[in-house]
């Protein structure tokens, strides 16, 4: 018999059912809380993705300006072309029209137009406005245009390595465009339209726009007018000297600001040669920052500064040069193999006498020499805001032999980057105060807020007295026949350098040299400092005084003319001299004849008879100029 239900048992069943219902309600409440509150935003995004189709609106990249406010790089509107296969009415006709207008392969275009398995296919990026208008006018179903951003470089082939360029999808690939890409790129926007389950646009629905935010604007320290003058000179040097490359930098020593910087050869930033990646990489590299080289005699500026600071020499010091020094049993030649004889420190600097600078380095000793190298920052990056900076190459101090130290004294057995060396020279001639080199003045967002300022380190590297002495030496070096003759009437200082190159095995590369020139103006208190480096000149000469120095002179002439800078001494005149024929003469007689005419000679070879000369006989020269005679 079935047991009859009691009031108590019924109450138990009711309570049990009630508890189950309460638990289910709680579980449902918890689930709703998780879905709506905790995962609500994520679910909304997923729902929106299912209900809509979107096209990105690429934010304009920030504008790049020079120091005067001149526009260098700017963004403009281009378009991307998409197709949604599910919405195309006539695939063949649509593919044919798009292939013709966009210059695309018809079969590939047709495949994309017919593809209904994906929501949309990209046909082409960075389409110009007039082409986009032509497509729009055809009213092709399933074809969409979205805004993109193109990059235009106002001066084309100017500041190629410094500004750099972007990829087709607006990512910086070199130069400032790459280094500051996160500042320049901005935040993209989007355009949304409702669609059905198959991804087809629902007619009559509103489009939704989420606007982007433009990237930050960058102001450089570079002056485009000075940059143009520098690049004209570099291009001329590159062609005339038949060089592998030519690099130039112009700096403001009182602030460390780079006023111009470039390497030739280069290319038009609006027509990037992407079909030859090796050439593109080579021409995109900022050699002034990435490449290390033996500086040769330009390094003597640093050596004499060290020696003066350490007190191992003075203006009253004299040096004897027989044409060589014997160090560690090795015979190290002076560039003038016949010797300079007795000379003061100032004369030895003007003569660029290797023997004198070997003596100075040996007097300093390895420990003190290296302590100054560290103080100058050699062996370390300058932290200039350019990608790929090298720290130069220094021998490990414990491995330095006496012969190595002697060679370092005149700029061999040590490697520096151009920006590294010029920054140190700027510090020395600027009363001894060094500033971190910089190419960027500031970066501001679209609201005018400053988002980046360069970190400039200011430090004293030599005394102001040493700086003044160096300036007087540089002035004497460029104006051998009197004041203001390097550029007629202007007070310019300078130093040239010549160094051999080495191959991958560390051996001297025969016939390959680097010629350089560093110039300062005004010599007593420099405002413009220039460096020109000619890599592997092959037009017949390789000495810096012949290959690089003339282009430094030409640059200063351009500056003086453009800015209408008055002469320091209007009465100063460069005296014309007709180059004599010294071929076939004994070296001693040839040098004596040139000296009488006020000409200085670089001697190539150890022979006793002159076999060739540059320039040839009959050429109009000027007193104080350096010419090349060969005895090889």
C-alpha positions in Angstrom: 0.0 0.0 0.0 1.1 3.5 -0.8 1.8 5.6 2.2 -0.5 8.6 2.4 1.0 12.1 2.1 1.2 13.9 5.3 1.2 17.7 5.9 4.8 17.4 6.9 6.0 15.6 3.8 4.2 18.1 1.6 5.9 21.0 3.4 9.3 19.3 2.8 8.7 19.0 -0.9 7.6 22.5 -1.2 10.7 23.8 0.7 12.9 21.6 -1.5 11.4 22.9 -4.8 11.6 26.5 -3.4 15.3 26.1 -2.6 16.0 24.7 -6.1 14.2 27.6 -7.7 16.1 30.1 -5.5 19.4 28.4 -6.4 18.5 28.6 -10.1 17.5 32.2 -9.8 20.8 33.0 -8.0 22.8 31.1 -10.7 20.9 33.0 -13.4 21.5 36.3 -11.5 25.3 35.5 -11.2 25.4 34.6 -14.9 23.6 37.8 -15.9 26.0 39.8 -13.7 29.0 38.2 -15.4 27.6 38.7 -18.9 26.2 42.2 -18.4 28.6 43.8 -15.9 31.9 41.9 -16.0 31.9 40.9 -19.7 29.5 43.5 -20.9 31.9 45.7 -22.8 33.6 42.7 -24.4 30.2 41.3 -25.5 29.2 44.6 -26.9 32.4 44.7 -29.0 31.7 41.2 -30.2 28.1 42.0 -31.0 29.1 45.2 -32.8 31.6 43.2 -34.9 28.9 40.7 -35.9 26.3 43.4 -36.7 28.6 45.8 -38.6 31.4 46.0 -41.1 34.1 48.6 -40.5 36.8 50.4 -42.5 39.7 52.0 -40.8 40.4 55.7 -41.2 44.1 56.2 -41.0 45.2 59.1 -38.8 47.4 61.7 -40.5 51.1 61.5 -39.5 52.5 64.5 -37.7 54.2 67.2 -39.8 57.9 67.6 -39.8 59.2 71.2 -39.7 62.7 72.7 -39.9 63.9 75.2 -37.3 62.4 78.2 -39.2 59.0 76.6 -39.5 59.4 75.5 -43.1 57.4 72.3 -43.8 59.5 69.3 -44.7 57.2 66.3 -44.5 53.4 66.4 -44.6 50.5 64.0 -44.8 47.7 64.1 -47.4 44.6 62.1 -48.1 44.8 58.9 -50.2 42.4 56.0 -50.4 42.3 52.2 -50.0 40.0 50.2 -52.4 38.1 47.2 -51.0 35.7 44.8 -52.5 33.0 42.7 -50.7 32.3 39.7 -52.9 28.8 39.0 -51.5 27.6 42.5 -52.6 29.0 42.5 -56.2 26.3 42.4 -58.8 28.5 41.8 -61.9 31.9 40.2 -61.0 33.4 40.3 -64.5 32.5 43.9 -65.3 33.6 45.1 -61.8 36.9 43.3 -62.0 37.6 44.6 -65.5 36.9 48.2 -64.5 39.0 48.0 -61.3 41.9 46.3 -63.0 42.0 49.0 -65.7 41.7 52.0 -63.4 44.1 50.6 -60.7 46.5 49.0 -63.1 46.0 45.6 -61.6 46.1 42.0 -63.0 42.6 41.2 -64.2 42.6 37.5 -63.2 43.9 38.3 -59.6 41.3 41.1 -59.3 38.5 38.8 -60.5 39.5 36.1 -58.0 39.1 38.7 -55.2 35.9 40.1 -56.5 34.3 36.6 -56.7 35.5 35.6 -53.3 32.4 35.4 -51.0 34.0 33.4 -48.2 35.6 36.5 -46.6 33.9 39.7 -45.7 36.2 41.9 -47.8 39.4 41.9 -49.9 41.9 44.8 -50.2 42.6 45.6 -53.8 45.0 48.5 -53.5 46.4 51.0 -51.0 47.4 54.6 -51.3 45.3 55.4 -54.3 45.4 59.1 -55.3 42.3 61.3 -55.0 41.6 61.6 -58.8 41.7 57.8 -59.2 39.4 57.3 -56.2 37.0 59.8 -57.8 36.9 57.8 -61.0 36.0 54.6 -59.1 33.4 56.4 -57.0 31.7 57.8 -60.1 31.1 54.2 -61.5 28.9 53.4 -58.4 30.1 49.8 -58.4 28.2 47.6 -56.0 30.4 45.9 -53.4 33.3 48.3 -53.9 34.3 50.6 -51.1 36.8 53.3 -50.5 38.4 54.2 -47.2 40.6 57.1 -46.4 44.3 56.5 -46.0 47.2 58.8 -45.6 50.1 59.4 -48.0 53.4 61.1 -47.2 54.8 64.0 -49.2 58.3 65.3 -48.8 58.4 68.9 -49.9 62.0 69.1 -50.9 62.3 65.5 -52.3 66.0 64.7 -52.3 66.9 66.8 -49.2 67.7 65.4 -45.8 67.1 62.0 -47.2 68.9 60.1 -44.4 67.7 62.5 -41.6 64.0 62.6 -42.4 63.7 59.0 -43.7 60.6 57.5 -45.2 57.5 55.3 -44.4 56.1 52.0 -45.7 52.9 51.9 -47.7 51.0 51.4 -44.5 52.5 54.5 -42.9 55.1 52.9 -40.6 58.4 54.8 -40.3 61.2 52.8 -41.9 64.2 55.0 -41.6 65.4 58.4 -40.2 63.2 60.6 -38.0 60.2 58.8 -39.5 61.3 55.6 -37.8 63.0 56.8 -34.7 59.9 58.9 -33.7 57.3 56.7 -35.3 55.3 56.3 -32.1 55.0 60.1 -31.9 54.2 60.7 -35.5 51.7 57.9 -36.3 48.7 59.2 -34.4 45.6 57.1 -33.5 43.4 55.7 -36.3 39.7 56.2 -36.6 36.9 53.9 -38.0 33.8 54.0 -40.2 31.0 51.5 -39.3 28.0 50.4 -41.3 25.3 47.8 -40.2 25.2 44.5 -42.1 23.1 41.3 -42.2 24.1 37.8 -41.3 26.0 37.3 -44.6 27.9 40.6 -44.2 25.8 42.5 -46.7 25.2 46.2 -46.0 21.7 46.9 -44.8 20.4 49.7 -46.9 19.1 52.9 -45.3 21.2 52.5 -42.2 23.4 55.3 -40.7 27.1 55.1 -40.9 29.0 55.7 -37.7 32.4 57.5 -37.6 35.0 57.4 -34.9 37.5 60.1 -35.9 41.2 59.6 -35.5 43.8 61.8 -33.8 46.6 63.2 -35.9 50.2 62.4 -34.9 52.5 64.8 -33.1 54.4 67.5 -35.0 58.2 67.5 -34.9 60.4 70.6 -35.2 64.0 69.9 -36.2 67.1 71.9 -35.4 68.0 71.8 -39.1 67.7 74.9 -41.2 66.6 73.9 -44.7 68.4 76.8 -46.3 71.8 75.8 -44.7 70.9 72.2 -45.6 70.4 73.1 -49.3 73.8 74.9 -49.3 75.5 71.9 -47.7 74.0 69.4 -50.0 74.9 71.4 -53.1 78.5 71.3 -51.9 78.5 67.6 -51.1 76.9 66.7 -54.5 79.7 68.7 -56.2 82.4 67.0 -54.1 80.9 63.6 -54.8 80.9 64.1 -58.6 84.3 65.9 -58.9 86.2 63.6 -56.6 84.6 60.5 -57.9 84.1 59.4 -54.3 82.3 56.4 -52.8 80.4 58.8 -50.6 80.6 62.3 -49.2 79.3 63.3 -45.7 78.8 66.7 -44.2 77.6 68.1 -40.9 77.1 71.7 -39.8 76.7 72.4 -36.1 76.1 75.2 -33.7 78.8 74.8 -31.0 77.1 76.9 -28.4 74.1 74.6 -28.3 75.0 71.3 -29.9 72.2 71.8 -32.5 72.8 70.2 -35.9 72.0 72.8 -38.6 72.5 70.5 -41.5 73.5 66.9 -42.0 73.7 64.7 -45.1 75.4 62.0 -47.1 75.7 61.7 -50.9 74.6 59.8 -52.9 71.0 59.9 -51.8 67.5 59.7 -53.4 64.2 61.4 -53.7 62.0 60.5 -50.7 58.9 60.7 -52.9 60.3 58.0 -55.1 62.0 55.5 -52.8 64.0 52.9 -54.8 62.5 49.8 -53.2 63.4 47.6 -56.1 67.1 47.6 -55.0 67.1 47.0 -51.3 70.9 46.9 -51.0 71.2 50.4 -52.6 68.3 51.6 -50.6 69.9 50.5 -47.3 73.2 52.0 -48.2 71.7 55.4 -49.2 69.4 55.5 -46.2 72.1 55.0 -43.7 73.1 58.2 -41.8 76.9 57.7 -42.2 77.6 60.6 -39.9 76.2 58.7 -37.0 76.5 55.0 -38.0 80.0 54.7 -39.5 83.3 54.7 -37.6 86.5 55.8 -39.3 90.1 56.8 -38.6 90.0 60.6 -38.4 93.6 61.3 -39.2 94.9 64.8 -38.6 91.5 66.3 -37.5 92.0 64.2 -34.3 95.1 66.4 -33.6 92.7 69.0 -32.3 91.9 66.7 -29.4 95.5 65.6 -28.9 96.8 69.1 -28.5 93.8 70.0 -26.2 94.7 67.0 -24.0 98.4 68.0 -23.8 97.6 71.6 -23.0 95.2 70.6 -20.3 97.6 68.1 -18.8 100.4 70.6 -18.8 102.8 68.4 -20.8 103.2 71.2 -23.4 102.9 74.9 -23.8 103.0 77.7 -26.4 106.8 78.1 -25.7 107.4 74.4 -26.5 109.4 73.5 -29.6 109.6 70.2 -31.6 112.1 68.8 -34.1 110.8 66.8 -37.1 113.4 64.9 -39.2 110.5 63.3 -41.1 110.0 60.2 -38.8 110.0 58.8 -35.3 111.3 55.4 -34.1 108.8 54.0 -31.6 109.1 50.4 -30.3 111.6 49.8 -33.1 109.1 50.9 -35.8 109.8 53.8 -38.1 106.6 56.0 -38.2 106.8 58.6 -40.9 105.6 62.2 -40.8 103.5 63.0 -43.9 106.4 65.3 -44.9 109.1 62.7 -45.3 111.8 65.3 -45.6 110.8 66.7 -42.2 109.6 70.0 -40.8 112.7 70.8 -38.8 112.4 72.9 -35.7 108.9 74.3 -35.1 106.8 75.8 -32.3 103.7 74.0 -31.1 101.5 76.4 -33.1 103.7 75.8 -36.2 103.6 72.1 -35.7 99.8 72.2 -35.5 99.6 74.4 -38.7 102.1 72.0 -40.4 100.1 69.0 -39.1 103.4 67.4 -38.1 102.9 63.8 -37.1 106.2 63.8 -35.1 105.0 66.5 -32.8 101.7 64.7 -32.0 103.5 61.4 -31.4 105.6 63.3 -28.9 102.5 64.8 -27.2 100.7 61.4 -27.0 103.8 59.7 -25.5 104.2 62.5 -22.9 100.6 62.0 -21.8 101.0 58.3 -21.5 98.3 55.6 -21.9 96.5 56.3 -18.6 96.2 60.0 -19.0 95.5 59.8 -22.7 92.6 57.4 -22.0 91.3 59.5 -19.1 90.8 62.4 -21.6 89.2 60.1 -24.2 86.7 59.1 -21.5 86.1 62.7 -20.5 85.5 63.6 -24.1 83.0 60.7 -24.5 85.0 58.7 -27.0 84.0 55.0 -27.1 80.4 56.0 -26.1 77.4 57.0 -28.1 76.5 60.7 -28.1 72.8 59.8 -27.7 71.8 61.9 -30.7 68.2 61.0 -31.6 69.1 59.1 -34.8 68.9 55.3 -35.2 71.9 53.1 -35.5 74.4 55.3 -33.8 77.9 53.7 -33.3 80.1 54.3 -30.3 83.3 54.3 -32.3 86.2 51.9 -31.7 88.9 52.2 -29.0 91.5 49.6 -28.2 91.3 48.0 -24.8 93.6 50.2 -22.7 95.5 47.2 -21.3 96.4 46.1 -24.8 97.8 49.5 -26.0 101.5 49.5 -26.8 103.7 52.5 -27.0 103.6 52.4 -30.8 99.8 52.3 -30.7 99.7 55.4 -28.4 102.0 57.2 -30.8 99.7 56.5 -33.7 96.7 57.6 -31.8 98.3 61.0 -31.2 97.9 61.8 -34.9 94.5 60.1 -35.4 95.4 56.6 -36.4 94.7 53.3 -34.5 91.5 54.9 -33.2 88.0 55.1 -34.8 85.3 57.7 -34.2 82.0 58.6 -35.8 81.8 62.0 -37.6 79.1 63.3 -35.2 81.2 62.1 -32.2 84.4 63.9 -33.3 82.6 67.1 -34.4 80.6 67.3 -31.1 83.9 67.2 -29.2 85.5 69.8 -31.4 82.5 72.0 -30.9 82.9 71.7 -27.1 86.6 72.5 -27.3 86.2 75.7 -29.5 83.1 76.7 -27.5 85.2 77.8 -24.5 85.6 74.1 -23.5 81.9 73.5 -22.9 80.4 70.4 -24.6 76.7 70.0 -25.5 75.0 66.8 -26.5 74.3 67.0 -30.3 70.7 67.1 -31.3 68.6 67.2 -34.5 65.2 67.6 -32.8 64.1 70.9 -31.2 60.7 69.7 -29.8 57.7 67.6 -30.4 54.1 68.8 -29.9 50.7 67.1 -30.1 47.6 68.4 -31.9 46.6 70.4 -28.8 49.9 72.2 -28.6 51.3 70.2 -25.6 55.0 69.5 -25.7 55.4 65.7 -25.7 59.2 65.5 -26.2 62.2 67.7 -25.5 65.8 66.5 -26.2 67.9 65.8 -23.1 70.9 68.1 -23.5 73.9 67.3 -21.4 76.2 70.3 -20.8 79.7 69.6 -19.4 83.1 71.2 -19.4 85.7 69.1 -21.2 88.6 71.6 -21.3 89.3 75.0 -19.8 88.3 78.2 -21.6 92.1 79.1 -21.9 92.7 75.8 -23.8 89.7 76.5 -26.1 91.1 80.0 -26.9 94.5 78.5 -27.8 92.9 75.9 -30.1 90.9 78.6 -31.8 94.0 80.6 -32.5 95.7 77.4 -33.9 92.8 76.7 -36.2 92.9 80.2 -37.4 96.6 80.0 -38.2 96.2 76.7 -40.0 93.7 78.0 -42.6 95.3 81.4 -43.1 99.0 80.5 -43.6 99.8 83.6 -45.5 98.0 86.1 -43.2 94.6 86.8 -41.6 91.3 86.3 -43.4 92.6 84.7 -46.6 91.0 81.2 -46.6 87.8 83.0 -47.7 88.8 86.5 -48.6 88.1 88.9 -45.7 86.6 86.3 -43.3 88.0 85.0 -40.1 87.8 81.2 -40.5 89.7 78.4 -38.7 90.1 74.9 -39.8 92.0 71.6 -39.9 92.2 68.9 -42.5 92.7 65.2 -42.1 93.8 62.2 -44.3 93.6 58.6 -43.2 94.0 55.2 -44.8 91.1 52.7 -44.8 91.3 49.1 -43.7 89.7 46.0 -45.3 87.7 43.3 -43.5 90.9 41.5 -42.4 92.2 44.6 -40.7 94.8 45.1 -43.3 95.4 48.5 -45.0 93.3 48.8 -48.1 95.8 50.1 -50.6 94.8 53.2 -52.5 91.7 53.8 -50.3 91.6 56.9 -48.1 89.2 59.2 -46.2 89.8 62.9 -46.6 88.3 65.4 -44.2 88.0 69.0 -43.2 86.7 70.7 -40.1 86.1 74.5 -40.4 85.1 77.1 -37.8 83.6 80.5 -38.2 84.2 83.1 -36.7 87.6 81.5 -35.7 87.7 83.4 -32.4 84.2 82.6 -31.3 82.7 80.0 -33.6 79.0 80.1 -34.6 79.1 77.7 -37.6 81.3 74.6 -37.6 81.4 72.4 -40.6 82.8 68.9 -41.2 83.2 67.4 -44.7 84.3 63.8 -45.2 85.2 62.4 -48.6 85.2 58.6 -48.6 87.5 57.0 -51.2 88.2 59.9 -53.5 89.5 58.6 -56.9 90.0 61.7 -59.0 93.8 61.8 -58.5 94.3 63.3 -55.0 93.4 62.1 -51.5 94.8 64.6 -49.0 92.2 66.4 -47.0 93.8 69.8 -47.8 93.2 69.2 -51.5 90.1 67.0 -51.6 87.9 68.2 -48.7 89.1 71.7 -47.7 88.0 73.5 -51.0 84.4 72.4 -50.4 84.5 73.7 -46.9 85.6 77.0 -48.4 82.8 76.9 -50.9 80.2 76.2 -48.2 81.3 79.2 -46.2 81.2 81.4 -49.3 77.6 80.4 -49.8 76.7 81.1 -46.2 78.3 84.6 -46.3 76.5 85.4 -49.6 73.1 84.1 -48.6 73.0 85.8 -45.2 74.9 88.9 -46.4 77.5 88.6 -43.7 80.0 91.5 -43.9 83.7 90.8 -44.1 85.7 90.8 -40.9 88.4 92.7 -42.8 87.3 94.3 -46.1 90.9 95.1 -47.0 92.0 91.4 -47.0 92.8 90.1 -50.5 93.7 86.7 -51.8 96.7 87.1 -54.1 96.6 85.2 -57.4 99.5 82.9 -58.2 100.1 81.0 -61.5 101.0 77.5 -60.8 104.5 76.8 -62.0 105.7 73.6 -63.7 107.7 71.6 -61.1 107.6 68.2 -62.8 111.1 66.9 -63.3 112.6 69.1 -60.5 114.2 67.7 -57.4 111.8 67.7 -54.5 113.8 70.2 -52.4 114.0 72.7 -55.3 110.3 72.3 -56.1 109.2 72.9 -52.5 111.5 76.0 -52.3 110.0 77.5 -55.5 106.4 76.8 -54.3 107.2 78.4 -50.9 108.5 81.6 -52.6 105.1 81.8 -54.4 103.2 81.3 -51.1 102.0 77.8 -52.0 102.1 74.8 -49.7 102.6 71.3 -50.9 101.4 67.8 -49.9 104.1 65.4 -51.0 103.0 61.9 -52.1 105.8 59.4 -52.2 109.4 59.1 -51.0 111.2 59.8 -54.2 113.6 62.7 -54.9 112.2 63.8 -58.3 108.7 65.3 -58.9 106.8 63.1 -61.3 103.4 64.8 -61.3 101.6 67.8 -59.9 98.0 68.9 -59.1 96.8 71.4 -60.3 98.8 71.4 -63.6 101.1 74.2 -64.6 99.4 77.4 -65.7 96.4 77.0 -63.3 95.4 80.2 -61.4 95.9 79.5 -57.6 95.9 81.7 -54.5 98.6 82.3 -51.9 98.2 79.9 -49.0 96.6 77.2 -51.1 97.8 73.6 -50.8 98.8 71.7 -54.0 99.8 68.1 -54.5 103.2 67.0 -55.9 104.0 63.3 -56.4 107.4 61.6 -56.3 106.0 58.1 -56.7 
